[in-house]
């Protein structure tokens, strides 16, 4: 009985990781482009660059053969997870920096 609940929880977390992997890094980059400045803006935009470099070959493969990119979800999940962690670290580091500088943020 308990193992099915644990499996349901694990599947729910995996299901939530896909939208989080898409929304958090891109949302942070979009927000940072207009609100942040300097090195914080650059740090927040890095996930966009990673996604463009990492997924550009997949787009070329899809263009040539629409059935050639079957495993994009398996590829995106670990990349999205790493980008989420990176984005959270950037947010927390910036918050700590602003608190140490005495600026609200």
Helices and strands as residue ranges (DSSP letters): H 2-35, H 39-64, H 72-101
